[in-house]
Amino acid sequence: MTKWDEHGILDKVTTALRQDGRPYMTAYQLAIKLERAHPGLAERLGKVLGGAGIGVRNSLAEYLGGQLAGRIDREGTAFPVERAYLSNDEIREVRFAAPDGDLVSSLTGSGYHLSIYRLRGPVSDA
């Protein structure tokens, strides 16, 4: 069993996305929401939350983004989450309010666009 399955990450992600309706969220925002809703999740997965300057290449934010991207690429429209990209053009910094202080995107200025995710299709209360 993978860590993704063992910790029910897809259910946690879809619950987090459902709370806000259908706006897109970054992997950073998802990581923060999951850590707030499930304190210690990052540590249980062997990760830190993420962001620029943490000195770690595989943060919770990066893990979520990688897992979501791979599953979206493999499963296409059958996967309950869809992805789009926010351009890095003219962005100096993207800063998030994390549980232990501000978290800054490490993608800003990297040449990579920031992936953003939302639930696919209409959101129900079920």
C-alpha positions as CSV (number, residue, x, y, z in Angstrom):
1,M,0.0,0.0,0.0
2,T,1.3,3.4,-0.9
3,K,1.6,6.3,1.6
4,W,-1.0,8.1,-0.6
5,D,-3.5,5.3,0.0
6,E,-2.5,4.5,3.6
7,H,-3.2,8.1,4.7
8,G,-6.3,8.6,2.5
9,I,-4.7,11.6,0.8
10,L,-7.2,11.7,-2.1
11,D,-10.1,11.9,0.3
12,K,-8.3,14.6,2.3
13,V,-7.6,16.6,-0.9
14,T,-11.1,16.3,-2.3
15,T,-12.6,17.3,1.1
16,A,-10.3,20.4,1.2
17,L,-11.2,21.4,-2.4
18,R,-14.9,20.8,-1.7
19,Q,-14.9,23.2,1.2
20,D,-14.2,26.2,-1.1
21,G,-16.5,25.2,-4.0
22,R,-14.6,25.1,-7.3
23,P,-11.9,27.8,-7.3
24,Y,-8.4,26.6,-8.1
25,M,-5.9,26.1,-5.3
26,T,-2.1,25.6,-5.4
27,A,-0.4,22.6,-4.0
28,Y,0.9,24.9,-1.3
29,Q,-2.7,25.9,-0.3
30,L,-3.7,22.2,-0.3
31,A,-0.7,21.3,1.9
32,I,-1.5,24.1,4.4
33,K,-5.2,23.1,4.5
34,L,-4.4,19.4,5.0
35,E,-1.9,20.2,7.7
36,R,-4.4,22.4,9.5
37,A,-7.2,19.8,9.2
38,H,-4.8,16.8,10.1
39,P,-2.1,18.2,12.3
40,G,1.2,16.2,11.9
41,L,0.2,14.8,8.5
42,A,3.4,16.2,6.8
43,E,5.5,14.6,9.5
44,R,3.7,11.2,9.2
45,L,4.5,11.3,5.5
46,G,8.1,12.1,6.3
47,K,7.8,15.6,4.8
48,V,7.9,19.3,5.8
49,L,5.2,21.7,4.6
50,G,7.3,23.3,1.8
51,G,8.2,26.6,0.4
52,A,11.3,28.5,-0.7
53,G,14.4,28.3,1.5
54,I,13.4,25.2,3.5
55,G,16.4,23.2,2.1
56,V,14.3,20.2,1.3
57,R,13.4,18.9,-2.2
58,N,10.4,16.8,-1.3
59,S,8.0,18.8,0.8
60,L,4.3,18.0,1.4
61,A,3.4,20.7,-1.2
62,E,5.7,19.1,-3.8
63,Y,4.5,15.6,-2.9
64,L,0.9,16.6,-3.4
65,G,1.6,18.4,-6.6
66,G,3.6,15.5,-8.0
67,Q,1.0,12.9,-7.0
68,L,-1.9,15.0,-8.3
69,A,-0.2,15.7,-11.6
70,G,0.8,12.1,-12.2
71,R,-2.7,10.8,-11.4
72,I,-4.3,13.5,-13.6
73,D,-2.0,12.6,-16.4
74,R,-2.7,8.9,-16.1
75,E,-6.4,8.9,-15.3
76,G,-7.5,12.0,-17.2
77,T,-11.2,13.0,-16.8
78,A,-11.8,9.9,-14.6
79,F,-9.8,11.6,-11.8
80,P,-11.8,13.8,-9.6
81,V,-9.3,16.7,-9.6
82,E,-8.3,18.8,-12.6
83,R,-5.2,20.9,-13.1
84,A,-4.4,24.3,-14.8
85,Y,-1.4,26.6,-14.6
86,L,-0.8,30.1,-13.2
87,S,1.8,31.9,-15.3
88,N,4.9,33.2,-13.5
89,D,4.9,36.3,-15.8
90,E,5.3,39.5,-13.8
91,I,5.1,37.7,-10.4
92,R,7.7,38.6,-7.8
93,E,6.5,36.4,-5.0
94,V,3.6,34.2,-4.0
95,R,3.2,34.0,-0.2
96,F,0.9,31.9,1.8
97,A,-0.2,32.0,5.5
98,A,1.0,28.6,6.9
99,P,0.4,27.3,10.5
100,D,4.0,28.2,11.5
101,G,4.3,31.5,9.6
102,D,4.5,32.6,6.0
103,L,5.4,30.2,3.3
104,V,6.7,31.5,-0.1
105,S,6.4,29.5,-3.3
106,S,9.8,28.2,-4.5
107,L,8.5,28.2,-8.2
108,T,8.3,32.0,-8.5
109,G,11.1,33.0,-11.0
110,S,12.0,29.3,-11.6
111,G,10.8,29.2,-15.2
112,Y,8.0,26.8,-14.1
113,H,4.4,27.8,-13.9
114,L,2.5,27.2,-10.7
115,S,0.1,24.3,-11.0
116,I,-3.4,24.9,-9.6
117,Y,-6.0,22.3,-8.8
118,R,-9.8,22.1,-8.3
119,L,-12.5,19.5,-8.2
120,R,-13.7,18.4,-11.6
121,G,-17.3,19.1,-12.4
122,P,-20.1,20.4,-10.1
123,V,-19.5,20.2,-6.4
124,S,-22.3,18.6,-4.3
125,D,-22.8,18.6,-0.5
126,A,-22.9,14.8,-0.5
